[in-house]
Amino acid sequence: MERRVFDLVVLGGGPGGYSSALRAAMKGLKVCLIERERLGGTCLNWGCFPTKSLIHDSQLFSELRSSEYLEGEIKLNFEKVMERKDKVIHNLVNGIETILINRGVMIIEGNGRFVDSKNLIVKKKDGSEVTISGGRMIISTGALLDPSPFRTDGERTLSSRDALSLKELPRSLAIVGCGRRGVEFGTIFRGFGCEVVLVEKGDRILQQEDVEISHRLRRILTMKGIKVMIHTEAVDAKISDKGKIILSLNTKKGLEQIEVEKVLIPGRRFGNIEDLGLENVRIALQDGFIRVNENLETSVSGTYGVGDVNGKGFLAHKALVEGILSVDQFTGKSMKIDLRLLPRCTYTSPEIGSIGLTQKEAEERGEEIEAGKFPMAASGRAATLGQDQGILKIIFGKRYGEILGVHILAPQATELISIASLAMRNEMGVEELKAAVYAHPTLSEAFFEAALDMKGEAIHFLKSGVEL
């Protein structure tokens, strides 16, 4: 059997995998990257980018259809929407492949299984096998989705992947679970004109977000025509005589049923570790994920676990940073990155961007806090965009004025949150935010106004006149 030797072998070609491969190659290492499906992983192919392409088109269609100055019927060509999404993915995947090749990374398409801590056997797509040896190993195989207690069939009961491959727009859709993926898919399909029901067994949507942001978004989604059911657990799904799905729900009022054309089950995540041969190297697992230490190293010396597969958060930018940090652990000086300060982004309309502690978390830690807020209804730039719902909220430590958390519900919130990331990384506080000069009119001015609001000094709104 053919055998090849590398300084670093990376299993998985998603953001964590390709970032680590590129980092190592730029440091002069001989690198091999093994991918069993499609380069770019879930993010490029079935997650971040296809959904953002659909969200853009959905929002554009919704805005045009509700415009006060356009006349006549605006028709949707859903097939063309999906074609554009596929083109975006194709171009991005090709771009990553081109960069990897030009950096000298060897890409092998196939399934890699550990033989021991330094060797894998890769079964290529053509059926041939090759032994790959590496001085160090990085596992970045991502996560899979479990729709339990339901089963997805790709026709009526859909997984996230199924939803991104639809040929026709469903007339009605129920989505079970109101985490980031659930509300994003709800935004997409409602924007295209589909009747959408969101089902959440908890007491609010987006449990990880600040309570105020969560409640505000729920009201906005409801205003857009999305039915949001909280304290509601989906327990069964059956096909009706008409070929639709009857979804049985446990609610506070008892058992209820709704009938929809399709049901989407985003599901819960677990590590994509099947058929990797981890038992051959005794890599420790924890709750279905690869266990890693603070340096991202597994229980086996010289082998690292980065991205979703380590279960420490499911964000593409987390995986990207971890890929870089894992390589830096064994190649010299490491970047100083505080992984506690990871922005969270939800691409609804308006968007959500958040970082750091929520107000509830800060209070539970015993922090003495003050909050500065600026409603988008008072933002001139938001008014020009026709998107003046939402708020920017900053949680400050009362004694020193340090930023503990930032929570934004606004247009382009996923862009704005990087300002907060930069400020918190450099330990800026309320005075520094007030001292910066923000271009006018922009959405970013909300940081200035929220900082001023802490002492009741905001320029463009009065608390007594605007709902907070």
C-alpha positions as CSV (number, residue, x, y, z in Angstrom):
1,M,0.0,0.0,0.0
2,E,1.2,3.5,-0.9
3,R,2.5,5.5,2.1
4,R,3.0,9.2,2.4
5,V,4.5,11.1,5.3
6,F,3.6,14.7,6.5
7,D,4.4,17.0,9.3
8,L,0.7,17.6,9.9
9,V,-2.4,15.6,8.9
10,V,-5.8,17.3,9.2
11,L,-9.0,15.3,9.2
12,G,-11.9,17.5,8.0
13,G,-12.0,20.3,5.5
14,G,-14.3,22.8,7.2
15,P,-13.3,26.2,8.7
16,G,-11.3,24.6,11.5
17,G,-9.6,22.1,9.2
18,Y,-8.7,24.4,6.3
19,S,-7.6,27.2,8.6
20,S,-5.2,24.9,10.5
21,A,-3.9,23.4,7.2
22,L,-3.2,26.9,5.8
23,R,-1.6,28.1,9.1
24,A,0.7,25.2,9.2
25,A,1.6,25.4,5.5
26,M,2.5,29.1,5.9
27,K,4.8,28.1,8.7
28,G,6.7,25.8,6.4
29,L,5.1,22.4,7.4
30,K,4.3,19.7,5.0
31,V,0.5,19.3,5.3
32,C,-2.2,16.9,4.2
33,L,-5.9,17.6,4.5
34,I,-8.4,14.7,4.3
35,E,-12.1,15.4,3.5
36,R,-14.7,12.6,3.1
37,E,-17.5,14.9,1.7
38,R,-17.0,18.4,0.4
39,L,-14.3,20.8,1.1
40,G,-15.6,23.7,3.2
41,G,-17.6,21.5,5.5
42,T,-21.0,22.4,6.9
43,C,-20.3,26.1,6.9
44,L,-19.7,26.5,3.2
45,N,-22.0,23.8,1.9
46,W,-24.9,23.2,4.3
47,G,-24.8,26.0,6.9
48,C,-23.4,29.6,7.0
49,F,-23.3,30.5,3.4
50,P,-26.2,28.8,1.7
51,T,-28.5,30.1,4.5
52,K,-27.1,33.6,4.2
53,S,-27.7,33.6,0.5
54,L,-31.3,32.6,1.0
55,I,-31.8,35.1,3.8
56,H,-30.6,37.9,1.5
57,D,-32.9,36.9,-1.3
58,S,-35.8,36.3,1.1
59,Q,-35.4,39.7,2.6
60,L,-35.1,41.4,-0.8
61,F,-38.2,39.7,-2.0
62,S,-40.2,40.6,1.1
63,E,-39.1,44.2,1.0
64,L,-40.0,44.6,-2.7
65,R,-43.4,42.9,-2.2
66,S,-44.3,45.2,0.7
67,S,-42.9,48.4,-1.0
68,E,-45.2,51.4,-1.1
69,Y,-43.9,52.7,-4.4
70,L,-43.7,49.6,-6.6
71,E,-46.8,48.6,-8.5
72,G,-48.0,45.3,-10.0
73,E,-47.4,41.7,-8.9
74,I,-43.9,40.5,-8.0
75,K,-43.5,36.8,-8.7
76,L,-40.9,34.5,-7.0
77,N,-38.8,32.1,-9.1
78,F,-37.8,29.8,-6.2
79,E,-35.7,27.6,-8.6
80,K,-33.6,30.6,-9.5
81,V,-33.1,31.4,-5.9
82,M,-31.7,28.0,-5.2
83,E,-29.5,28.2,-8.3
84,R,-28.0,31.4,-7.1
85,K,-27.4,29.8,-3.7
86,D,-25.6,26.8,-5.4
87,K,-23.5,29.2,-7.4
88,V,-22.4,31.1,-4.3
89,I,-21.3,27.8,-2.7
90,H,-19.5,26.5,-5.8
91,N,-17.5,29.7,-6.1
92,L,-16.5,29.8,-2.4
93,V,-15.5,26.1,-2.3
94,N,-13.4,26.5,-5.4
95,G,-11.8,29.6,-3.8
96,I,-10.8,27.7,-0.7
97,E,-9.5,24.8,-2.8
98,T,-7.4,27.2,-4.9
99,I,-5.8,28.8,-1.8
100,L,-5.0,25.4,-0.2
101,I,-3.4,24.1,-3.4
102,N,-1.4,27.3,-3.9
103,R,-0.1,27.1,-0.3
104,G,1.1,23.6,-1.0
105,V,-1.5,21.6,1.0
106,M,-2.1,18.1,-0.2
107,I,-5.8,17.5,-0.5
108,I,-7.1,13.9,-0.4
109,E,-10.8,13.1,-0.9
110,G,-11.7,10.1,1.2
111,N,-12.4,8.7,4.6
112,G,-9.5,8.5,7.1
113,R,-9.3,6.0,9.9
114,F,-6.7,6.0,12.6
115,V,-4.5,2.9,12.8
116,D,-2.4,4.4,15.6
117,S,-1.6,7.9,16.9
118,K,0.7,8.6,13.9
119,N,-0.9,6.7,11.0
120,L,-4.2,6.6,9.2
121,I,-5.5,4.6,6.3
122,V,-7.5,6.7,3.8
123,K,-10.0,5.0,1.6
124,K,-10.3,7.3,-1.4
125,K,-13.5,7.8,-3.4
126,D,-12.1,5.6,-6.2
127,G,-11.8,2.7,-3.8
128,S,-8.0,2.7,-3.5
129,E,-6.3,3.1,-0.1
130,V,-3.2,5.0,1.1
131,T,-1.4,5.1,4.4
132,I,-0.9,8.7,5.7
133,S,1.6,9.3,8.5
134,G,1.8,12.5,10.4
135,G,4.0,14.0,13.1
136,R,0.9,15.7,14.5
137,M,-2.8,15.2,13.9
138,I,-5.8,17.6,13.9
139,I,-9.3,16.3,14.0
140,S,-11.8,18.8,12.7
141,T,-14.6,16.7,11.4
142,G,-17.5,18.9,12.7
143,A,-20.8,17.8,14.1
144,L,-23.9,15.9,12.9
145,L,-27.5,16.5,13.6
146,D,-29.8,14.3,15.6
147,P,-33.6,14.9,14.9
148,S,-34.8,12.7,17.7
149,P,-37.5,11.9,18.6
150,F,-38.4,12.4,15.0
151,R,-37.1,10.9,11.8
152,T,-36.5,13.0,8.7
153,D,-37.5,11.6,5.3
154,G,-36.3,14.4,3.1
155,E,-39.8,14.9,1.7
156,R,-42.2,16.0,4.4
157,T,-40.0,15.9,7.5
158,L,-36.9,17.8,6.7
159,S,-33.4,18.2,8.2
160,S,-31.5,21.4,7.7
161,R,-29.7,19.9,4.7
162,D,-33.1,18.9,3.2
163,A,-34.4,22.4,3.5
164,L,-31.5,23.7,1.6
165,S,-32.2,21.3,-1.3
166,L,-35.9,22.0,-1.8
167,K,-37.1,22.3,-5.4
168,E,-40.3,24.0,-4.6
169,L,-41.3,26.5,-1.9
170,P,-43.7,24.8,0.7
171,R,-46.9,26.6,1.4
172,S,-46.7,26.0,5.1
173,L,-43.9,24.9,7.4
174,A,-43.5,24.1,11.1
175,I,-40.0,24.4,12.6
176,V,-39.3,22.5,15.8
177,G,-36.8,24.4,18.0
178,C,-36.2,28.1,18.2
179,G,-32.4,28.3,18.4
180,R,-30.4,30.2,15.9
181,R,-31.0,27.8,13.0
182,G,-34.7,27.6,13.7
183,V,-35.4,31.3,13.7
184,E,-33.1,31.8,10.7
185,F,-35.0,29.2,8.6
186,G,-38.3,30.8,9.9
187,T,-37.1,34.2,8.6
188,I,-36.1,32.7,5.2
189,F,-39.3,30.9,4.5
190,R,-41.6,33.6,5.8
191,G,-39.8,36.2,3.7
192,F,-40.6,34.1,0.6
193,G,-44.3,34.0,1.5
194,C,-44.5,30.6,3.3
195,E,-46.8,30.3,6.3
196,V,-44.4,29.5,9.2
197,V,-45.0,28.2,12.7
198,L,-42.1,28.1,15.2
199,V,-42.4,25.6,18.0
200,E,-40.3,26.0,21.2
201,K,-40.6,23.9,24.3
202,G,-38.8,26.5,26.5
203,D,-40.2,29.8,27.8
204,R,-38.6,31.9,25.1
205,I,-36.9,31.7,21.7
206,L,-33.1,32.0,21.5
207,Q,-32.3,30.8,25.0
208,Q,-28.7,31.9,24.8
209,E,-29.5,35.5,24.1
210,D,-30.3,38.4,26.5
211,V,-33.9,38.1,27.6
212,E,-34.8,41.5,26.3
213,I,-33.4,40.8,22.9
214,S,-35.2,37.4,22.8
215,H,-38.6,39.0,23.7
216,R,-38.2,41.8,21.2
217,L,-37.4,39.5,18.4
218,R,-40.4,37.3,19.2
219,R,-42.7,40.3,18.9
220,I,-41.1,41.3,15.5
221,L,-41.4,37.8,14.1
222,T,-45.0,37.8,15.2
223,M,-45.6,41.1,13.4
224,K,-44.1,39.6,10.3
225,G,-46.8,36.9,10.4
226,I,-44.8,34.0,11.9
227,K,-46.7,32.1,14.6
228,V,-44.4,31.6,17.6
229,M,-45.5,28.9,20.1
230,I,-43.5,28.8,23.4
231,H,-44.0,26.3,26.2
232,T,-44.9,23.9,23.4
233,E,-43.3,20.5,22.8
234,A,-43.7,18.6,19.5
235,V,-44.3,15.0,20.3
236,D,-45.5,13.3,17.2
237,A,-45.8,13.8,13.4
238,K,-48.2,11.8,11.1
239,I,-49.1,12.0,7.5
240,S,-52.8,13.0,6.9
241,D,-55.1,11.6,4.3
242,K,-54.3,14.8,2.2
243,G,-50.6,14.0,2.3
244,K,-49.8,16.8,4.8
245,I,-48.1,16.5,8.2
246,I,-50.2,16.5,11.4
247,L,-48.0,17.7,14.2
248,S,-49.0,16.9,17.7
249,L,-48.1,19.4,20.3
250,N,-48.1,19.4,24.1
251,T,-49.0,22.9,25.3
252,K,-50.0,24.5,28.5
253,K,-53.6,24.1,27.4
254,G,-53.1,20.4,26.7
255,L,-52.6,18.4,23.4
256,E,-53.0,20.4,20.2
257,Q,-52.5,19.6,16.5
258,I,-51.5,21.7,13.6
259,E,-51.5,20.7,9.9
260,V,-48.6,21.8,7.7
261,E,-47.1,20.9,4.3
262,K,-43.7,20.2,5.8
263,V,-41.9,20.1,9.1
264,L,-38.3,21.2,9.6
265,I,-36.3,19.6,12.5
266,P,-33.0,21.4,13.0
267,G,-32.1,18.8,15.7
268,R,-29.3,18.7,18.3
269,R,-25.6,18.3,17.5
270,F,-23.2,15.5,18.4
271,G,-19.6,15.0,17.3
272,N,-18.9,13.7,13.8
273,I,-16.6,10.9,15.0
274,E,-18.1,7.8,13.5
275,D,-15.7,5.6,11.5
276,L,-12.6,7.5,12.4
277,G,-11.0,4.7,14.3
278,L,-10.7,6.7,17.5
279,E,-10.9,3.5,19.5
280,N,-7.5,2.5,18.0
281,V,-5.8,5.4,19.7
282,R,-8.0,5.7,22.7
283,I,-9.0,9.3,22.2
284,A,-11.2,10.3,25.2
285,L,-14.8,11.4,24.5
286,Q,-17.2,13.5,26.5
287,D,-20.9,13.6,25.9
288,G,-20.5,12.5,22.3
289,F,-17.6,14.9,21.5
290,I,-13.8,14.7,21.5
291,R,-12.5,15.9,24.8
292,V,-9.8,18.6,24.6
293,N,-7.8,20.6,27.1
294,E,-7.2,24.4,27.2
295,N,-4.6,24.0,24.4
296,L,-7.1,22.0,22.2
297,E,-5.1,18.9,22.7
298,T,-6.9,15.6,23.0
299,S,-6.0,12.8,25.5
300,V,-3.4,11.7,23.0
301,S,-0.3,13.8,22.8
302,G,0.2,15.5,19.5
303,T,-3.5,15.1,18.4
304,Y,-5.8,18.1,18.6
305,G,-9.6,18.5,18.3
306,V,-10.9,21.8,16.8
307,G,-14.3,23.2,15.8
308,D,-17.7,21.6,16.4
309,V,-16.2,18.2,17.1
310,N,-14.9,19.3,20.5
311,G,-18.4,20.4,21.6
312,K,-17.2,23.7,23.0
313,G,-19.5,25.8,20.8
314,F,-20.8,25.6,17.3
315,L,-19.6,28.7,15.5
316,A,-17.6,28.8,12.3
317,H,-15.4,31.7,13.5
318,K,-14.6,29.7,16.7
319,A,-13.5,26.8,14.5
320,L,-11.4,29.2,12.3
321,V,-9.6,30.6,15.4
322,E,-9.1,27.2,17.0
323,G,-7.6,25.9,13.8
324,I,-5.0,28.7,14.0
325,L,-4.4,28.3,17.7
326,S,-3.9,24.6,17.6
327,V,-1.1,24.9,15.0
328,D,0.5,27.8,17.0
329,Q,0.7,25.5,20.0
330,F,3.4,23.4,18.4
331,T,5.0,25.9,15.9
332,G,5.9,28.8,18.2
333,K,4.3,31.9,19.5
334,S,0.6,31.7,19.7
335,M,-1.9,34.6,19.1
336,K,-3.5,35.8,22.3
337,I,-7.2,35.2,21.8
338,D,-9.8,35.1,24.5
339,L,-12.2,32.4,23.4
340,R,-14.7,33.6,26.0
341,L,-15.2,36.7,23.8
342,L,-16.8,35.0,20.8
343,P,-19.5,37.0,19.0
344,R,-22.8,35.2,18.4
345,C,-24.7,36.0,15.2
346,T,-28.3,35.3,14.2
347,Y,-29.3,36.3,10.7
348,T,-32.9,37.1,11.2
349,S,-34.5,40.4,10.1
350,P,-33.4,42.4,12.0
351,E,-30.2,40.6,12.8
352,I,-28.8,39.8,16.3
353,G,-25.2,40.2,17.3
354,S,-24.1,39.6,20.8
355,I,-20.9,39.1,22.9
356,G,-20.0,38.6,26.5
357,L,-22.5,38.4,29.4
358,T,-26.2,38.9,29.2
359,Q,-27.8,41.1,31.8
360,K,-29.1,38.0,33.6
361,E,-25.7,36.3,33.6
362,A,-24.0,39.4,35.0
363,E,-26.6,39.7,37.8
364,E,-26.3,36.0,38.7
365,R,-22.5,36.5,39.0
366,G,-23.1,39.3,41.5
367,E,-21.8,42.0,39.2
368,E,-23.0,45.6,39.9
369,I,-24.1,46.7,36.5
370,E,-25.5,49.6,34.5
371,A,-27.1,49.3,31.1
372,G,-26.9,51.8,28.3
373,K,-29.5,51.4,25.5
374,F,-30.3,53.0,22.2
375,P,-33.4,52.0,20.3
376,M,-33.2,51.7,16.5
377,A,-36.4,53.7,16.3
378,A,-34.3,56.8,17.2
379,S,-31.6,56.0,14.6
380,G,-31.7,58.2,11.5
381,R,-29.8,55.6,9.5
382,A,-32.1,52.8,10.5
383,A,-35.0,55.0,9.4
384,T,-33.5,55.5,5.9
385,L,-33.1,51.7,5.6
386,G,-36.8,51.2,6.5
387,Q,-35.6,48.9,9.4
388,D,-36.1,50.8,12.6
389,Q,-37.0,48.0,15.0
390,G,-34.6,46.8,17.6
391,I,-32.1,48.0,20.1
392,L,-28.4,48.2,21.0
393,K,-27.8,47.4,24.6
394,I,-24.5,47.5,26.5
395,I,-23.9,46.0,29.9
396,F,-21.3,47.9,31.9
397,G,-19.6,47.2,35.2
398,K,-20.9,50.0,37.6
399,R,-17.6,50.6,39.4
400,Y,-15.1,50.9,36.5
401,G,-17.4,51.2,33.5
402,E,-15.9,48.2,31.8
403,I,-18.0,46.5,29.0
404,L,-19.3,43.1,30.2
405,G,-21.6,42.4,27.3
406,V,-23.1,43.9,24.1
407,H,-26.5,42.8,22.6
408,I,-27.7,44.2,19.3
409,L,-31.0,43.6,17.6
410,A,-30.7,45.8,14.5
411,P,-30.1,45.8,10.7
412,Q,-26.4,44.7,10.2
413,A,-26.1,43.7,13.8
414,T,-23.8,40.8,12.8
415,E,-21.4,43.5,11.4
416,L,-21.8,45.9,14.3
417,I,-20.9,43.3,16.9
418,S,-17.3,43.2,15.7
419,I,-16.9,46.8,17.1
420,A,-17.8,45.4,20.5
421,S,-15.4,42.5,20.0
422,L,-12.6,44.9,19.3
423,A,-13.5,47.1,22.2
424,M,-13.7,44.3,24.7
425,R,-10.5,42.7,23.4
426,N,-8.7,45.9,24.1
427,E,-10.4,46.5,27.5
428,M,-12.2,49.6,26.4
429,G,-14.9,51.0,28.6
430,V,-17.8,53.5,28.6
431,E,-15.5,56.5,28.5
432,E,-13.6,55.2,25.5
433,L,-16.8,54.5,23.6
434,K,-17.9,58.1,24.3
435,A,-14.6,59.5,23.2
436,A,-14.6,57.8,19.8
437,V,-16.0,59.7,16.8
438,Y,-18.6,57.9,14.8
439,A,-19.6,58.8,11.2
440,H,-23.1,60.3,10.8
441,P,-25.5,59.0,9.8
442,T,-24.5,55.4,10.5
443,L,-25.8,52.5,12.6
444,S,-22.6,52.4,14.5
445,E,-23.5,55.7,16.2
446,A,-25.7,53.5,18.4
447,F,-22.6,52.6,20.4
448,F,-22.0,56.3,21.2
449,E,-25.6,56.9,22.1
450,A,-25.8,53.8,24.3
451,A,-22.7,54.8,26.2
452,L,-24.1,58.3,26.7
453,D,-27.4,56.8,27.8
454,M,-25.8,55.3,30.9
455,K,-25.9,58.7,32.5
456,G,-29.0,59.9,30.6
457,E,-27.0,62.0,28.2
458,A,-28.1,60.4,24.8
459,I,-28.4,62.9,22.0
460,H,-31.1,61.6,19.7
461,F,-33.7,60.2,22.1
462,L,-35.5,60.8,25.4
463,K,-36.2,57.7,27.5
464,S,-39.6,59.1,28.4
465,G,-40.5,59.3,24.7
466,V,-39.2,56.0,23.3
467,E,-40.0,52.5,24.4
468,L,-37.0,50.7,25.7
